[in-house]
């Protein structure tokens, strides 16, 4: 497939070899492969942002549950 607005990028040979190994099938273009990698990266990034958000909320709740005088009194009993 010829793209109207195609560019040339330079890659190290080891990067090119890694890309070759990641192809789903031998005729898959590097363009298709890189687009798939971008979509995967964006999905993971969104998921990580959600996980970080949940983690921050959980941290606040855990502080609320564990940092209280009642627990400190039991530790000193």
PDB file of N, CA, C and O in Angstrom:
ATOM      1  N   UNK A   1       0.848  -1.167   0.000  1.00  0.00           N
ATOM      2  CA  UNK A   1       0.000   0.000   0.000  1.00  0.00           C
ATOM      3  C   UNK A   1       0.901   1.240   0.000  1.00  0.00           C
ATOM      4  O   UNK A   1       1.843   1.321   0.788  1.00  0.00           O
ATOM      5  N   UNK A   2       0.620   2.177  -0.858  1.00  0.00           N
ATOM      6  CA  UNK A   2       1.396   3.407  -0.930  1.00  0.00           C
ATOM      7  C   UNK A   2       0.584   4.518  -0.277  1.00  0.00           C
ATOM      8  O   UNK A   2      -0.586   4.723  -0.600  1.00  0.00           O
ATOM      9  N   UNK A   3       1.221   5.226   0.642  1.00  0.00           N
ATOM     10  CA  UNK A   3       0.553   6.299   1.359  1.00  0.00           C
ATOM     11  C   UNK A   3       0.914   7.630   0.729  1.00  0.00           C
ATOM     12  O   UNK A   3       2.075   7.858   0.387  1.00  0.00           O
ATOM     13  N   UNK A   4      -0.060   8.511   0.570  1.00  0.00           N
ATOM     14  CA  UNK A   4       0.185   9.815  -0.040  1.00  0.00           C
ATOM     15  C   UNK A   4       1.109  10.672   0.804  1.00  0.00           C
ATOM     16  O   UNK A   4       1.946  11.397   0.267  1.00  0.00           O
ATOM     17  N   UNK A   5       0.969  10.598   2.105  1.00  0.00           N
ATOM     18  CA  UNK A   5       1.758  11.449   2.990  1.00  0.00           C
ATOM     19  C   UNK A   5       2.728  10.593   3.801  1.00  0.00           C
ATOM     20  O   UNK A   5       2.820  10.745   5.019  1.00  0.00           O
ATOM     21  N   UNK A   6       3.440   9.708   3.140  1.00  0.00           N
ATOM     22  CA  UNK A   6       4.377   8.820   3.821  1.00  0.00           C
ATOM     23  C   UNK A   6       5.682   9.554   4.110  1.00  0.00           C
ATOM     24  O   UNK A   6       6.071  10.468   3.382  1.00  0.00           O
ATOM     25  N   UNK A   7       6.350   9.142   5.184  1.00  0.00           N
ATOM     26  CA  UNK A   7       7.648   9.687   5.549  1.00  0.00           C
ATOM     27  C   UNK A   7       8.623   8.534   5.751  1.00  0.00           C
ATOM     28  O   UNK A   7       8.234   7.367   5.801  1.00  0.00           O
ATOM     29  N   UNK A   8       9.862   8.881   5.863  1.00  0.00           N
ATOM     30  CA  UNK A   8      10.893   7.898   6.144  1.00  0.00           C
ATOM     31  C   UNK A   8      11.439   8.174   7.538  1.00  0.00           C
ATOM     32  O   UNK A   8      11.744   9.317   7.878  1.00  0.00           O
ATOM     33  N   UNK A   9      11.558   7.130   8.337  1.00  0.00           N
ATOM     34  CA  UNK A   9      12.168   7.282   9.662  1.00  0.00           C
ATOM     35  C   UNK A   9      13.369   6.357   9.750  1.00  0.00           C
ATOM     36  O   UNK A   9      13.411   5.310   9.103  1.00  0.00           O
ATOM     37  N   UNK A  10      14.331   6.748  10.546  1.00  0.00           N
ATOM     38  CA  UNK A  10      15.515   5.918  10.730  1.00  0.00           C
ATOM     39  C   UNK A  10      15.388   5.170  12.050  1.00  0.00           C
ATOM     40  O   UNK A  10      15.067   5.748  13.089  1.00  0.00           O
ATOM     41  N   UNK A  11      15.647   3.877  11.979  1.00  0.00           N
ATOM     42  CA  UNK A  11      15.594   3.026  13.164  1.00  0.00           C
ATOM     43  C   UNK A  11      16.895   2.251  13.262  1.00  0.00           C
ATOM     44  O   UNK A  11      17.522   1.926  12.254  1.00  0.00           O
ATOM     45  N   UNK A  12      17.285   1.966  14.481  1.00  0.00           N
ATOM     46  CA  UNK A  12      18.437   1.092  14.677  1.00  0.00           C
ATOM     47  C   UNK A  12      18.047  -0.310  14.227  1.00  0.00           C
ATOM     48  O   UNK A  12      16.876  -0.687  14.272  1.00  0.00           O
ATOM     49  N   UNK A  13      19.032  -1.066  13.797  1.00  0.00           N
ATOM     50  CA  UNK A  13      18.759  -2.416  13.276  1.00  0.00           C
ATOM     51  C   UNK A  13      18.103  -3.316  14.320  1.00  0.00           C
ATOM     52  O   UNK A  13      17.251  -4.138  13.982  1.00  0.00           O
ATOM     53  N   UNK A  14      18.494  -3.166  15.582  1.00  0.00           N
ATOM     54  CA  UNK A  14      17.891  -4.012  16.615  1.00  0.00           C
ATOM     55  C   UNK A  14      16.416  -3.663  16.827  1.00  0.00           C
ATOM     56  O   UNK A  14      15.613  -4.538  17.151  1.00  0.00           O
ATOM     57  N   UNK A  15      16.059  -2.392  16.646  1.00  0.00           N
ATOM     58  CA  UNK A  15      14.655  -1.991  16.759  1.00  0.00           C
ATOM     59  C   UNK A  15      13.863  -2.588  15.603  1.00  0.00           C
ATOM     60  O   UNK A  15      12.757  -3.092  15.798  1.00  0.00           O
ATOM     61  N   UNK A  16      14.419  -2.532  14.418  1.00  0.00           N
ATOM     62  CA  UNK A  16      13.767  -3.116  13.250  1.00  0.00           C
ATOM     63  C   UNK A  16      13.565  -4.622  13.427  1.00  0.00           C
ATOM     64  O   UNK A  16      12.510  -5.149  13.071  1.00  0.00           O
ATOM     65  N   UNK A  17      14.552  -5.309  13.965  1.00  0.00           N
ATOM     66  CA  UNK A  17      14.431  -6.750  14.211  1.00  0.00           C
ATOM     67  C   UNK A  17      13.333  -7.036  15.239  1.00  0.00           C
ATOM     68  O   UNK A  17      12.584  -8.003  15.104  1.00  0.00           O
ATOM     69  N   UNK A  18      13.248  -6.200  16.247  1.00  0.00           N
ATOM     70  CA  UNK A  18      12.189  -6.366  17.253  1.00  0.00           C
ATOM     71  C   UNK A  18      10.816  -6.167  16.628  1.00  0.00           C
ATOM     72  O   UNK A  18       9.882  -6.914  16.921  1.00  0.00           O
ATOM     73  N   UNK A  19      10.692  -5.154  15.762  1.00  0.00           N
ATOM     74  CA  UNK A  19       9.418  -4.922  15.083  1.00  0.00           C
ATOM     75  C   UNK A  19       9.043  -6.116  14.209  1.00  0.00           C
ATOM     76  O   UNK A  19       7.880  -6.519  14.173  1.00  0.00           O
ATOM     77  N   UNK A  20      10.005  -6.672  13.519  1.00  0.00           N
ATOM     78  CA  UNK A  20       9.734  -7.837  12.668  1.00  0.00           C
ATOM     79  C   UNK A  20       9.162  -8.985  13.489  1.00  0.00           C
ATOM     80  O   UNK A  20       8.243  -9.671  13.042  1.00  0.00           O
ATOM     81  N   UNK A  21       9.698  -9.195  14.680  1.00  0.00           N
ATOM     82  CA  UNK A  21       9.237 -10.288  15.545  1.00  0.00           C
ATOM     83  C   UNK A  21       7.830 -10.044  16.074  1.00  0.00           C
ATOM     84  O   UNK A  21       7.121 -10.993  16.409  1.00  0.00           O
ATOM     85  N   UNK A  22       7.418  -8.776  16.152  1.00  0.00           N
ATOM     86  CA  UNK A  22       6.108  -8.439  16.705  1.00  0.00           C
ATOM     87  C   UNK A  22       4.969  -8.505  15.694  1.00  0.00           C
ATOM     88  O   UNK A  22       3.799  -8.421  16.069  1.00  0.00           O
ATOM     89  N   UNK A  23       5.301  -8.652  14.430  1.00  0.00           N
ATOM     90  CA  UNK A  23       4.261  -8.692  13.404  1.00  0.00           C
ATOM     91  C   UNK A  23       3.314  -9.860  13.651  1.00  0.00           C
ATOM     92  O   UNK A  23       3.738 -10.949  14.038  1.00  0.00           O
ATOM     93  N   UNK A  24       2.016  -9.616  13.419  1.00  0.00           N
ATOM     94  CA  UNK A  24       1.013 -10.678  13.551  1.00  0.00           C
ATOM     95  C   UNK A  24       1.099 -11.667  12.401  1.00  0.00           C
ATOM     96  O   UNK A  24       0.802 -12.850  12.566  1.00  0.00           O
ATOM     97  N   UNK A  25       1.503 -11.183  11.246  1.00  0.00           N
ATOM     98  CA  UNK A  25       1.683 -12.030  10.072  1.00  0.00           C
ATOM     99  C   UNK A  25       2.761 -11.394   9.203  1.00  0.00           C
ATOM    100  O   UNK A  25       2.971 -10.184   9.282  1.00  0.00           O
ATOM    101  N   UNK A  26       3.444 -12.171   8.382  1.00  0.00           N
ATOM    102  CA  UNK A  26       4.590 -11.658   7.619  1.00  0.00           C
ATOM    103  C   UNK A  26       4.277 -10.475   6.703  1.00  0.00           C
ATOM    104  O   UNK A  26       5.147  -9.639   6.460  1.00  0.00           O
ATOM    105  N   UNK A  27       3.059 -10.395   6.197  1.00  0.00           N
ATOM    106  CA  UNK A  27       2.718  -9.320   5.268  1.00  0.00           C
ATOM    107  C   UNK A  27       2.195  -8.069   5.966  1.00  0.00           C
ATOM    108  O   UNK A  27       1.870  -7.086   5.300  1.00  0.00           O
ATOM    109  N   UNK A  28       2.109  -8.090   7.284  1.00  0.00           N
ATOM    110  CA  UNK A  28       1.655  -6.913   8.022  1.00  0.00           C
ATOM    111  C   UNK A  28       2.675  -5.792   7.829  1.00  0.00           C
ATOM    112  O   UNK A  28       3.879  -6.007   7.971  1.00  0.00           O
ATOM    113  N   UNK A  29       2.189  -4.606   7.506  1.00  0.00           N
ATOM    114  CA  UNK A  29       3.105  -3.487   7.296  1.00  0.00           C
ATOM    115  C   UNK A  29       3.565  -2.931   8.647  1.00  0.00           C
ATOM    116  O   UNK A  29       2.911  -3.107   9.675  1.00  0.00           O
ATOM    117  N   UNK A  30       4.700  -2.263   8.601  1.00  0.00           N
ATOM    118  CA  UNK A  30       5.179  -1.620   9.827  1.00  0.00           C
ATOM    119  C   UNK A  30       4.216  -0.525  10.257  1.00  0.00           C
ATOM    120  O   UNK A  30       4.050  -0.274  11.451  1.00  0.00           O
ATOM    121  N   UNK A  31       3.589   0.119   9.301  1.00  0.00           N
ATOM    122  CA  UNK A  31       2.611   1.153   9.615  1.00  0.00           C
ATOM    123  C   UNK A  31       1.453   0.561  10.432  1.00  0.00           C
ATOM    124  O   UNK A  31       1.047   1.133  11.444  1.00  0.00           O
ATOM    125  N   UNK A  32       0.927  -0.584   9.986  1.00  0.00           N
ATOM    126  CA  UNK A  32      -0.154  -1.261  10.717  1.00  0.00           C
ATOM    127  C   UNK A  32       0.311  -1.680  12.105  1.00  0.00           C
ATOM    128  O   UNK A  32      -0.409  -1.519  13.090  1.00  0.00           O
ATOM    129  N   UNK A  33       1.506  -2.212  12.168  1.00  0.00           N
ATOM    130  CA  UNK A  33       2.047  -2.660  13.450  1.00  0.00           C
ATOM    131  C   UNK A  33       2.192  -1.489  14.422  1.00  0.00           C
ATOM    132  O   UNK A  33       1.817  -1.595  15.589  1.00  0.00           O
ATOM    133  N   UNK A  34       2.726  -0.398  13.944  1.00  0.00           N
ATOM    134  CA  UNK A  34       2.931   0.767  14.819  1.00  0.00           C
ATOM    135  C   UNK A  34       1.594   1.357  15.242  1.00  0.00           C
ATOM    136  O   UNK A  34       1.455   1.789  16.386  1.00  0.00           O
ATOM    137  N   UNK A  35       0.604   1.388  14.350  1.00  0.00           N
ATOM    138  CA  UNK A  35      -0.723   1.865  14.733  1.00  0.00           C
ATOM    139  C   UNK A  35      -1.315   0.988  15.834  1.00  0.00           C
ATOM    140  O   UNK A  35      -1.921   1.498  16.777  1.00  0.00           O
ATOM    141  N   UNK A  36      -1.144  -0.313  15.720  1.00  0.00           N
ATOM    142  CA  UNK A  36      -1.641  -1.238  16.746  1.00  0.00           C
ATOM    143  C   UNK A  36      -0.921  -0.997  18.077  1.00  0.00           C
ATOM    144  O   UNK A  36      -1.542  -1.020  19.140  1.00  0.00           O
ATOM    145  N   UNK A  37       0.378  -0.769  18.007  1.00  0.00           N
ATOM    146  CA  UNK A  37       1.153  -0.509  19.220  1.00  0.00           C
ATOM    147  C   UNK A  37       0.701   0.796  19.884  1.00  0.00           C
ATOM    148  O   UNK A  37       0.632   0.884  21.110  1.00  0.00           O
ATOM    149  N   UNK A  38       0.397   1.802  19.070  1.00  0.00           N
ATOM    150  CA  UNK A  38      -0.076   3.084  19.604  1.00  0.00           C
ATOM    151  C   UNK A  38      -1.407   2.900  20.320  1.00  0.00           C
ATOM    152  O   UNK A  38      -1.595   3.398  21.430  1.00  0.00           O
ATOM    153  N   UNK A  39      -2.340   2.178  19.678  1.00  0.00           N
ATOM    154  CA  UNK A  39      -3.647   1.940  20.315  1.00  0.00           C
ATOM    155  C   UNK A  39      -3.482   1.191  21.635  1.00  0.00           C
ATOM    156  O   UNK A  39      -4.136   1.523  22.624  1.00  0.00           O
ATOM    157  N   UNK A  40      -2.620   0.192  21.651  1.00  0.00           N
ATOM    158  CA  UNK A  40      -2.371  -0.577  22.873  1.00  0.00           C
ATOM    159  C   UNK A  40      -1.796   0.318  23.958  1.00  0.00           C
ATOM    160  O   UNK A  40      -2.225   0.262  25.111  1.00  0.00           O
ATOM    161  N   UNK A  41      -0.828   1.141  23.589  1.00  0.00           N
ATOM    162  CA  UNK A  41      -0.214   2.056  24.553  1.00  0.00           C
ATOM    163  C   UNK A  41      -1.252   3.023  25.125  1.00  0.00           C
ATOM    164  O   UNK A  41      -1.281   3.265  26.332  1.00  0.00           O
ATOM    165  N   UNK A  42      -2.101   3.572  24.256  1.00  0.00           N
ATOM    166  CA  UNK A  42      -3.127   4.509  24.728  1.00  0.00           C
ATOM    167  C   UNK A  42      -4.104   3.826  25.671  1.00  0.00           C
ATOM    168  O   UNK A  42      -4.509   4.422  26.669  1.00  0.00           O
ATOM    169  N   UNK A  43      -4.495   2.582  25.376  1.00  0.00           N
ATOM    170  CA  UNK A  43      -5.397   1.829  26.259  1.00  0.00           C
ATOM    171  C   UNK A  43      -4.759   1.596  27.625  1.00  0.00           C
ATOM    172  O   UNK A  43      -5.404   1.777  28.657  1.00  0.00           O
ATOM    173  N   UNK A  44      -3.499   1.196  27.625  1.00  0.00           N
ATOM    174  CA  UNK A  44      -2.788   0.941  28.885  1.00  0.00           C
ATOM    175  C   UNK A  44      -2.660   2.233  29.685  1.00  0.00           C
ATOM    176  O   UNK A  44      -2.837   2.237  30.903  1.00  0.00           O
ATOM    177  N   UNK A  45      -2.356   3.310  29.006  1.00  0.00           N
ATOM    178  CA  UNK A  45      -2.207   4.606  29.680  1.00  0.00           C
ATOM    179  C   UNK A  45      -3.522   5.023  30.343  1.00  0.00           C
ATOM    180  O   UNK A  45      -3.524   5.489  31.482  1.00  0.00           O
ATOM    181  N   UNK A  46      -4.645   4.853  29.626  1.00  0.00           N
ATOM    182  CA  UNK A  46      -5.957   5.181  30.206  1.00  0.00           C
ATOM    183  C   UNK A  46      -6.226   4.319  31.432  1.00  0.00           C
ATOM    184  O   UNK A  46      -6.689   4.815  32.459  1.00  0.00           O
ATOM    185  N   UNK A  47      -5.932   3.026  31.320  1.00  0.00           N
ATOM    186  CA  UNK A  47      -6.169   2.097  32.427  1.00  0.00           C
ATOM    187  C   UNK A  47      -5.310   2.471  33.633  1.00  0.00           C
ATOM    188  O   UNK A  47      -5.775   2.430  34.771  1.00  0.00           O
ATOM    189  N   UNK A  48      -4.051   2.838  33.374  1.00  0.00           N
ATOM    190  CA  UNK A  48      -3.156   3.221  34.465  1.00  0.00           C
ATOM    191  C   UNK A  48      -3.629   4.489  35.157  1.00  0.00           C
ATOM    192  O   UNK A  48      -3.526   4.606  36.378  1.00  0.00           O
ATOM    193  N   UNK A  49      -4.147   5.443  34.385  1.00  0.00           N
ATOM    194  CA  UNK A  49      -4.669   6.665  34.985  1.00  0.00           C
ATOM    195  C   UNK A  49      -5.838   6.338  35.905  1.00  0.00           C
ATOM    196  O   UNK A  49      -5.953   6.904  36.992  1.00  0.00           O
ATOM    197  N   UNK A  50      -6.698   5.433  35.474  1.00  0.00           N
ATOM    198  CA  UNK A  50      -7.835   5.016  36.291  1.00  0.00           C
ATOM    199  C   UNK A  50      -7.347   4.304  37.549  1.00  0.00           C
ATOM    200  O   UNK A  50      -7.847   4.554  38.645  1.00  0.00           O
ATOM    201  N   UNK A  51      -6.368   3.416  37.385  1.00  0.00           N
ATOM    202  CA  UNK A  51      -5.813   2.703  38.538  1.00  0.00           C
ATOM    203  C   UNK A  51      -5.172   3.668  39.533  1.00  0.00           C
ATOM    204  O   UNK A  51      -5.336   3.509  40.742  1.00  0.00           O
ATOM    205  N   UNK A  52      -4.447   4.661  39.036  1.00  0.00           N
ATOM    206  CA  UNK A  52      -3.831   5.657  39.916  1.00  0.00           C
ATOM    207  C   UNK A  52      -4.896   6.450  40.659  1.00  0.00           C
ATOM    208  O   UNK A  52      -4.740   6.742  41.845  1.00  0.00           O
ATOM    209  N   UNK A  53      -5.972   6.798  39.972  1.00  0.00           N
ATOM    210  CA  UNK A  53      -7.075   7.522  40.600  1.00  0.00           C
ATOM    211  C   UNK A  53      -7.671   6.698  41.739  1.00  0.00           C
ATOM    212  O   UNK A  53      -7.889   7.207  42.838  1.00  0.00           O
ATOM    213  N   UNK A  54      -7.933   5.412  41.463  1.00  0.00           N
ATOM    214  CA  UNK A  54      -8.483   4.540  42.511  1.00  0.00           C
ATOM    215  C   UNK A  54      -7.518   4.392  43.679  1.00  0.00           C
ATOM    216  O   UNK A  54      -7.934   4.386  44.838  1.00  0.00           O
ATOM    217  N   UNK A  55      -6.239   4.272  43.376  1.00  0.00           N
ATOM    218  CA  UNK A  55      -5.233   4.120  44.416  1.00  0.00           C
ATOM    219  C   UNK A  55      -5.215   5.341  45.336  1.00  0.00           C
ATOM    220  O   UNK A  55      -5.120   5.195  46.554  1.00  0.00           O
ATOM    221  N   UNK A  56      -5.304   6.536  44.765  1.00  0.00           N
ATOM    222  CA  UNK A  56      -5.301   7.759  45.581  1.00  0.00           C
ATOM    223  C   UNK A  56      -6.529   7.802  46.484  1.00  0.00           C
ATOM    224  O   UNK A  56      -6.434   8.177  47.652  1.00  0.00           O
ATOM    225  N   UNK A  57      -7.669   7.421  45.947  1.00  0.00           N
ATOM    226  CA  UNK A  57      -8.895   7.405  46.759  1.00  0.00           C
ATOM    227  C   UNK A  57      -8.754   6.392  47.894  1.00  0.00           C
ATOM    228  O   UNK A  57      -9.135   6.664  49.032  1.00  0.00           O
ATOM    229  N   UNK A  58      -8.206   5.225  47.572  1.00  0.00           N
ATOM    230  CA  UNK A  58      -8.027   4.191  48.588  1.00  0.00           C
ATOM    231  C   UNK A  58      -7.057   4.650  49.666  1.00  0.00           C
ATOM    232  O   UNK A  58      -7.270   4.375  50.846  1.00  0.00           O
ATOM    233  N   UNK A  59      -5.998   5.344  49.278  1.00  0.00           N
ATOM    234  CA  UNK A  59      -5.039   5.839  50.257  1.00  0.00           C
ATOM    235  C   UNK A  59      -5.714   6.767  51.255  1.00  0.00           C
ATOM    236  O   UNK A  59      -5.491   6.667  52.462  1.00  0.00           O
ATOM    237  N   UNK A  60      -6.541   7.671  50.742  1.00  0.00           N
ATOM    238  CA  UNK A  60      -7.230   8.607  51.632  1.00  0.00           C
ATOM    239  C   UNK A  60      -8.142   7.856  52.598  1.00  0.00           C
ATOM    240  O   UNK A  60      -8.180   8.173  53.787  1.00  0.00           O
ATOM    241  N   UNK A  61      -8.866   6.877  52.101  1.00  0.00           N
ATOM    242  CA  UNK A  61      -9.782   6.116  52.948  1.00  0.00           C
ATOM    243  C   UNK A  61      -9.009   5.291  53.973  1.00  0.00           C
ATOM    244  O   UNK A  61      -9.434   5.190  55.124  1.00  0.00           O
ATOM    245  N   UNK A  62      -7.884   4.702  53.575  1.00  0.00           N
ATOM    246  CA  UNK A  62      -7.092   3.917  54.516  1.00  0.00           C
ATOM    247  C   UNK A  62      -6.536   4.801  55.632  1.00  0.00           C
ATOM    248  O   UNK A  62      -6.517   4.399  56.795  1.00  0.00           O
ATOM    249  N   UNK A  63      -6.089   5.995  55.277  1.00  0.00           N
ATOM    250  CA  UNK A  63      -5.625   6.926  56.319  1.00  0.00           C
ATOM    251  C   UNK A  63      -6.749   7.233  57.299  1.00  0.00           C
ATOM    252  O   UNK A  63      -6.552   7.268  58.513  1.00  0.00           O
ATOM    253  N   UNK A  64      -7.932   7.453  56.735  1.00  0.00           N
ATOM    254  CA  UNK A  64      -9.088   7.754  57.572  1.00  0.00           C
ATOM    255  C   UNK A  64      -9.390   6.586  58.511  1.00  0.00           C
ATOM    256  O   UNK A  64      -9.729   6.791  59.676  1.00  0.00           O
ATOM    257  N   UNK A  65      -9.266   5.365  58.000  1.00  0.00           N
ATOM    258  CA  UNK A  65      -9.588   4.187  58.808  1.00  0.00           C
ATOM    259  C   UNK A  65      -8.508   3.852  59.829  1.00  0.00           C
ATOM    260  O   UNK A  65      -8.822   3.436  60.944  1.00  0.00           O
ATOM    261  N   UNK A  66      -7.248   4.027  59.467  1.00  0.00           N
ATOM    262  CA  UNK A  66      -6.165   3.567  60.319  1.00  0.00           C
ATOM    263  C   UNK A  66      -5.517   4.651  61.164  1.00  0.00           C
ATOM    264  O   UNK A  66      -4.992   4.351  62.236  1.00  0.00           O
ATOM    265  N   UNK A  67      -5.534   5.872  60.729  1.00  0.00           N
ATOM    266  CA  UNK A  67      -4.919   6.945  61.512  1.00  0.00           C
ATOM    267  C   UNK A  67      -5.957   7.570  62.435  1.00  0.00           C
ATOM    268  O   UNK A  67      -6.463   8.662  62.177  1.00  0.00           O
ATOM    269  N   UNK A  68      -6.262   6.859  63.512  1.00  0.00           N
ATOM    270  CA  UNK A  68      -7.231   7.399  64.470  1.00  0.00           C
ATOM    271  C   UNK A  68      -6.778   7.051  65.885  1.00  0.00           C
ATOM    272  O   UNK A  68      -5.958   6.156  66.091  1.00  0.00           O
ATOM    273  N   UNK A  69      -7.320   7.762  66.833  1.00  0.00           N
ATOM    274  CA  UNK A  69      -6.893   7.610  68.228  1.00  0.00           C
ATOM    275  C   UNK A  69      -7.270   6.249  68.808  1.00  0.00           C
ATOM    276  O   UNK A  69      -6.558   5.716  69.659  1.00  0.00           O
ATOM    277  N   UNK A  70      -8.390   5.687  68.347  1.00  0.00           N
ATOM    278  CA  UNK A  70      -8.809   4.390  68.881  1.00  0.00           C
ATOM    279  C   UNK A  70      -7.751   3.321  68.607  1.00  0.00           C
ATOM    280  O   UNK A  70      -7.449   2.509  69.481  1.00  0.00           O
ATOM    281  N   UNK A  71      -7.186   3.319  67.394  1.00  0.00           N
ATOM    282  CA  UNK A  71      -6.159   2.346  67.078  1.00  0.00           C
ATOM    283  C   UNK A  71      -4.889   2.576  67.893  1.00  0.00           C
ATOM    284  O   UNK A  71      -4.249   1.625  68.341  1.00  0.00           O
ATOM    285  N   UNK A  72      -4.534   3.840  68.080  1.00  0.00           N
ATOM    286  CA  UNK A  72      -3.353   4.155  68.863  1.00  0.00           C
ATOM    287  C   UNK A  72      -3.497   3.697  70.318  1.00  0.00           C
ATOM    288  O   UNK A  72      -2.529   3.249  70.932  1.00  0.00           O
ATOM    289  N   UNK A  73      -4.715   3.814  70.863  1.00  0.00           N
ATOM    290  CA  UNK A  73      -4.956   3.372  72.233  1.00  0.00           C
ATOM    291  C   UNK A  73      -4.799   1.865  72.353  1.00  0.00           C
ATOM    292  O   UNK A  73      -4.275   1.388  73.359  1.00  0.00           O
ATOM    293  N   UNK A  74      -5.238   1.097  71.352  1.00  0.00           N
ATOM    294  CA  UNK A  74      -5.092  -0.347  71.382  1.00  0.00           C
ATOM    295  C   UNK A  74      -3.633  -0.753  71.302  1.00  0.00           C
ATOM    296  O   UNK A  74      -3.226  -1.734  71.924  1.00  0.00           O
ATOM    297  N   UNK A  75      -2.827   0.003  70.529  1.00  0.00           N
ATOM    298  CA  UNK A  75      -1.415  -0.323  70.429  1.00  0.00           C
ATOM    299  C   UNK A  75      -0.706  -0.142  71.769  1.00  0.00           C
ATOM    300  O   UNK A  75       0.251  -0.856  72.069  1.00  0.00           O
ATOM    301  N   UNK A  76      -1.167   0.799  72.562  1.00  0.00           N
ATOM    302  CA  UNK A  76      -0.520   1.096  73.842  1.00  0.00           C
ATOM    303  C   UNK A  76      -1.139   0.332  75.002  1.00  0.00           C
ATOM    304  O   UNK A  76      -0.692   0.498  76.137  1.00  0.00           O
ATOM    305  N   UNK A  77      -2.152  -0.500  74.762  1.00  0.00           N
ATOM    306  CA  UNK A  77      -2.845  -1.208  75.842  1.00  0.00           C
ATOM    307  C   UNK A  77      -2.000  -2.337  76.374  1.00  0.00           C
ATOM    308  O   UNK A  77      -2.420  -3.046  77.288  1.00  0.00           O
TER     309      UNK A  77
END
